[in-house]
Amino acid sequence: MRPELGGRGWKLAVTTGQTDVRPMKSRVCKDRGKGKTSPEVGRSLTEKNINQNIVLMQYAVRGPLVIRTGVIETELQQGAQKPFKRVIRANIGDAHAMGQTPITYIRQVIAMVAHPELIESSNLPKDAKDQARQILCGMSGHSAGAYTMSCGVELIRKNVAAYIEKRDGHKCDFNNVCLTTGATTGIKMVLELLCSSIDGKCPAVMVPIPQYPLYSATLVEYGLGQVGYFLDEDNNWGLDMQELERAHAEASKTQAVRAIVVINPGNPTGQVLTRKNIEDVIKFAYKHKMMLLADEVYQHNIYAEGCQFFSFKKVITEMGAPYCKEQELVSFMSISKGYMGECGLRGGWMEIINLDPAVQAHLYKALSAILCPTSLGQAAVDCVAKPPAEGSPSYEQWLAEKTCVLDSLAQRSKIIYETFKNMKGFKCNVVQGAMYAFPRIELSPKAIEAAKKANRPPDVFYAYKLLEETGICVVPGTGFGQKPNTHHFRTTILPQTELLAEMMDIFQKFHKKFTDEFA
């Protein structure tokens, strides 16, 4: 494969050799109506002539293993006999799907924004009614069914800016805040800005290994090079500066490395970066003139004692010049994670720091082409940015529900860690934050040979065996990236406590059986 410059940036072109990729010619039916022959449909699109980046991209979190999980669920519903009675989906960070109860205040406000008659006719709390009214006043025609501005409702952007100011202790200009359809849309739009060669070199982006597959999938989709830097598993998955320098130096020989992605708290690794680590990364990015993309969607999910979330915006600001004046940064937040777990509402935001005004204008122009984020997702964002004030009618219930969710997640993070830590052949770091553990498993030569015969990577082989024998679905480490000759998988901590305890018990029994089978 070789890079070619296309209309949207660098694309991967597949050398086809003698393969004929022209559409098949239709054969005309000579005896129409007699049923003797039928036309052969010629398609203009085939797998060989569509954008090969789409063919090449993979998204492990919803990959073949997860598709097989859905098939198994259907088989169980149809009465098929399995060694288990239900599937446990520990593959994706979808809190409500795993039994988390929605935050009442958020749902009350959304209900009234969607159906304004409830504001006058219901006995919902006054503060929820007031917030719904304010949101509707910011929407065209006072209706959630209308388009909003491409960067979102101005009132909500201002409330997000106020949230950021309170979080960081520093000013935030709402003009640099853009509401997005989850964090995903913002991330993809910013990455698309980089699709241009520099001095004849293909553009590339540094991403952590392991990483959230959104990044690897998007880089392939856009034809951007992926420069992986290994996280330090022996140091709580921290970022090692020597490793960053190694990865950058090696890639820079042939590619223009234009940006670095940092996920904090980590997905799939569950680490929380120290302030010192963040400062070092900022200095590294500044030294090499790279944009920083800070994926901070798990900023509410901090569990381990002694850990604290520091936003990249806060640290850059407090580092002073030249970083606070010159280092380009885009940070991302989502309502899908945290204590909210509102994945399906698709709400989020990004804050843009030190971007060239002309570039920022082009980014906003590109966003306008996809019209606007969902209005109900924006309403949920407003509830996160501006939750009930202390002393208001909804405050006590909101605080109790939020605390309950986060305390339960912290408890479950300990259950996961303690169980894997004490299992033979496992190594698992403390789940400091986010919603996942990424344990390493030692697989025997016999298991690795069996995986080879099955034409699967060893961790994928293990995950399939786990699914078929127990109904537990995890994501193999191969989908996130890992150091050569190591084997991991990602599991969420989202199953509710009783189900999680059951899952871990099943896991231990399976692993012993697997170990004995391939001893």
N, C-alpha and C positions, 0 to 999 in steps of 0.2 A: 504494500500500500504506500501511496505517496500523497503528500499534501498538495492541494490545488486551491488557488484563491477563487472562491465563488462569490455569488452576489451577496451572501450574508456573512462572508468571512472565510476562514480556512475550512475546507471540507476534505474528508478522506475519500480518495478515488480508488476504486478497486480495478486492478489490471485484469481484464477479462480474457486476454489471449484470443483463442479461436472460438470462444463461446458466443453463440448468437443470442443477443438479448433483444432482438426485434420481436414485437408482438406477433403472435400467431395469426395467420390469415384466416378469416372466416370462410367456411365452406358453404356455398349456397345450397339450400335444400331444393332439389329438383321436383320432388313429389310432395309439395306442400299439402297438408291436410290428409295425406294417405297413411302417415305414421310409419313409413318405411325408413326414412332417414331423418336426422335432426341436425340443425346447424351447430357447428363447433364455434363456441364463443371466443373471439379474439379479444384479449384484454390489453388495454394501453398500459396498465401498471402490473409489473411482475416484481418478485422479490429481487431480481437482478437489476432492474432499471429504476427502482425508487432510490431515494437518498440513502446511501449506504451507511451513513452515520446512524440512521434510525435502526437499520438492521443490526449494527454492531452494538448499540447501547444496551446495557443491562441494568435492571433495578432489582437487586437481590431481595429487598424487603417484600416485594410482591412477585417474586420469581417462581420457577417451576415447583419448588417445594411447597410454596403457599397455594399454588393452583391445585396441587395434589391434595392438600389439606381440605380444600373446598369439595373436591370429589369425594373424599372420605366422609365428610359431613353429610353429603347427599346420600351416600351408600348407607350410613347409619340410619338416616331418616326413612329409608326404604326397607329397613329391617335386616340389613346385612349383618352377619355375625363377625365381630372383631374381638380382639383381646381386651378391649376397653369399650366403655359405653358413651363417651363423649370426647370431643376434641378440645384441647386447651391451647388457645392461640397466644403463645408467648413471643410472637414474632414481630409485633408492631406496636408502636406507642399510641394506642387508641384507648384512652382511659375509660370512656363511657361504654365502649364495647365490652370491656372487662368488668363492668359492674359499678364503676364510680358514679355517684349521684351528682347530677348537675347542681351548680350553685344557684340557689333559689332566686337571689336578686337579679342575676344575669338573665335568667329565663323570664322573670316578671317584666323586666324592661323590654326585652325582645318581643314578648307577647304584645305589649302595648304599642310598640313601634310598628309591628306587623298589623295590628288591629286596633287603631286608635280609639274606637268606641269604648274599649275597656278602661280608658283613662277616666271617663266620666261615669261609667256604669258599674265598675267593680269596686270592691273594698280592698284593693291592693294598697300597699303602703304609700304614703304621700311622697316620700323621697324618690321612690321608684317612678311614680307618676310624673314628678317634676323632671326627672332625668329623661324620661321618654318624650315629654313635651319639648324639651330643649333639643333633643336629637332631631325630632320631626321638624322643628323650626329651621334646622339647618339643611333640610332636604327639599328639593324642588317640589312644589305642590304639596308640601307637608306630607309626603307619601314615601314609604320605603320601596314602592314600586317604580320610582323614578330613578333615572341615572343620577349619580352624584358627580362632582368634579373628579377628574382622573386620579388625583392624588388623595381623594377622600374628602369628606365633609370638613370644612374649615374648623368648625367648633370642636370636632373630635381631634383633629390634628393639634389644636391648641391645648386640649386636655392631655394628649400624649406628651407634648412638650413640657407641660407642667409636671407630669409624672416623672419624666427624665430628670428635670431640675431637682425634684425632691429626692430622687434616688441618688443622684451624683453630687448634689450640692453646687452645681454649676449651671449657667444659663443654657437654654436650648431655644433656638429660633424655630418656630413651627414651620417656617418656609423650607426648612431642611428635613422635615418629617413627611414621609409619604406613606399613606395607608396602602396595604397590599392584600392580596388574596392568600392569606397565610403568609409565612415567611418565604415560601417556595417561589412565588412570582417575583418578588423583589430580588432574590438571589439569582434567578435565571436572567432577569433583565440586566442586572449589573454585570454578570459574566459575559453577556452578549456584547457589552461595550468593548470587550477586550479582543474581539474577533478581527484583528488587523495585524499584519506583519510589521515588524520593526527591523529596519536595516536588513531586509531580506530573510529574517528569521521568523519561523512560525511562532505564534504566541502560545504561552503556556502558563499554568497556574499551579502553585504549590498547595497541596492538600495533605492533611494528616493521614497516616496509615497506622491503624484502621481509621476509616472515614465513613460518614453517612453517605450511602450510595447516590443520593441526589446529586452530589458533586461529580462523581465519576461519570454518571449517566449524562449529565448536562454537558460536561466537557467533551464527551464523545459526540453528543448531538450537535454541538456547535463546532466541532472540529478543532477544539483547543487541546493543547498538549497537557497531560497530567504529570506533574512532578511530585512524586510521593516523598514525604519525609516521615520516618518512623518515629512514633511516640515511644517513650522510654517506659516499657512495662515494669521494669524493676524499680522505677521511681514514680509509682502511682500514675503512670501514663503521662508524665510531664513532657514538655518540649525541651529537647536538648539542643543547645546552640551549635555545638560542633556538628550534629546531624543536620541541622538546617543549612549550615554553611556547605557541608558536603553535597547535599541534594541540589542546592542552588548552583554551586560551582560546576557540578557534573552536567546539569541540564543546560546551563548557559553556553556551553560549547556549541550547541546546535539549535537552541531555542531562545526566544525572548521571554524570560520569566517576568510576568507583568503584575502578579498579585499573589498573595498568600491567604489561605483560608484557615481560620482558627475556630474550633468549636468548643465553647466553654459555657457551662459544664459540658462534658464530653459525651458524644454519641458516636460509637457504641460503648465507650470505655468508662463512663461514669466518673471521670475525674473532675476536680475543681482546681483551676490554675491559681497559683499564688500570685500576689501582686508583683513580686520580683520576676517571676517567669513572664508575666505580661509585659513588664517594662523591657525585658530583654528582647522579646519578640518585636516590640515597637521599634527598638533601636535597630534590630536586624532589618526590618522592612524599610526603615528610613535610609539605612546605609545602602541598600540595593535598589532604592527608588521603586518600591512595589506598593501597590494599593493593599490595604488590609481589609479583609472581609471577616467581621466578627459575628459568628452565629451564636447568639445569646438567648435562644428560645427557652432554655431551661433555667433561667436566672432565678426563678422562685424555688427551684428544686435543689436545695442544699441540705444535706443530712448529717454528714460526719462532723464530729466535734472538732473545733478549731478551723474549720473551713469557712470561707466567706466569699461571696460573689463580688468581684470588682469589674465594672464595665470597662471596656477598652476606651470609651469616651472619657470616663472619669480619669483614668490613669494618664492618657495622653494630655489631657488638660492640665493635670497637676505636675507633669514632667516639664512643663514650660517650653520655651522656644529652644530649638527650632521645631520640635515635634508638634506642639499645639497649634502652630501656624502653618505647617507645611505637610504633615503626614496625612495622606488621603485615607479615609476610613469610612466604611459603610457598615453599620451594625443592624442586626435583624432580631425581631421579636415576634412571637406568635401567641394566639389564644389557644392553640391546640395543646399546649403543654402546661407547665406550672400547676396550680391548683384548679385551673379552669377545665382543661381537657376537652375544649369545644372544637374538636377536629373538624367536624362536618360543617361548621358555620364559616370556615375559611376566612379568618380575620388575622391581621398582623400589621406590622409596620417596619419601616427602615428609617434610620437617621443617617444623614449624609454629612460628612465633615471634610472640609478643605478640598472639595472637588472643584475643579475649574468651572466657573459659572457657565461657560458655553457648553461644557460637557454635561453639566447638570441639566441644562435646558434641553439638550438632546435626549437625555434619559427620560425626562418628564414628557417629551414629545412622543417617545417610543411607548411610554405607559399609556398615553392618551389613545393610542391605536387599539388598545384592548379595553377601552372605555373606562371601567371603574371597578373597584372591588365590590363584593356583594354588600348591599346596604345593611342587612342583618348582621353580617360579620363585623361591619364597622360599628354597629350599635353595641355588640359584645366587646369590641375593643374599648369603647367609651367606658363601659362598666369596669374594665380592668384598669384603665388609666385613671378613672375617677370613681372609685368604689364608695360605698356609703360612708359618710363622715361620722366620726365618733359623736354619739349623742343623738343621731338620727334614728328614725323608727326601725330601719333595717340593719343597723350596724351590728348589734349583738348577734343576730342570726348569721349574718354574713361572716363575721369573724369566727364564730364557732364552726361553721361549715368549712371555711378555709383552713383553719387550724386542724380540724379533724382529718381532712384529706392529706395535708402535708405530714402530720404526725403518723398517719397510717402508712404513707409511702416510706417514711424513715424507718418504721418498724419492719416493713417488708424488705427494705434494702439490707437490713441486718440479717434477716432470715436467709436471704439468698446468699449473702457473703459467708455466713457461718456454715451453711450447709455445704457449699462448694469447697470451702477452705478445708473442711474435715473429710472430704471424699478422696480416697486414694486415686492418685493419677491426675488430680486437679490442682491448678494454681489460680487463685482468684484474688484480685485486689479489692480493697474496701470500696464499696459503692458510695463515693463521696457526694454525688449529686446526679442529676438527670433521672432517667427511668430505666436504666439497663445495667446488667453485668456482662462482662466479656471474658469469661473464664477460659483458661488454656487447659487442654486435655492432652495427656500423653497416650499415644496410640501404639500398640505393639506392632512389630514387623508383620505379624500374621494379619492384623487388621488392615494395615497399609497395603499388603498384597491383595487382600480381598477387595479393597476399594479399587485397586488398579484393575483387577479382573472385571469389576462392575463398571469400569470406565468412569469413575467418579473420583474427585479429590477426597482424601481421607476424611476431612471434616464434613463434607457433603454426605459421604457414605454413612457416617455416624448419625447425622441429623435425619437422614431418611429412615435408618433403622429405628431411631427413637420415635419418629412419627408413626411408622407402620406397626410398631409393637406396643406403643403407649398412647398414641393420639396427641402427644405434645409436639407442638410446632415451634421450633427455634430457627434462627437464621445462621447458616454456617459462616465462619470467619472469612472464608474465601470471598464472600460477597462484599466485605468491608475492606479487605486487604489485611495482610499480616506478614510478619517476617518469614522468609523461606524456612521450611521444615518445622514450622510451628502450626498448631491446630487449635482453633478457637470456635466459639459460637456466641451469638448474642441472644440473651433472653431478657424480656422485660420484667420489671418488678410489679406489674400492674394487676395480675390476678388478685382478687380480694383475699384477705389473710387466710381464711379457711381453705379456699381453693389453692392458694399458693402453698400452704403446708402440705396439702394432698399432692400437689404437683411435685414438690421436692421429695416426698416419700417415694412416689412412683419413679422419679429420676434416679434415686439412689439404687433402687432395686434393678432398674434397667441397666445401669452402668455396671453393677456387679455381674449381671448375667452376660452383658456384652464382653466384659473383661475375661470372664471364664471361658466364653465361647472362642475368643481369639487369643487365648493365652499361649 
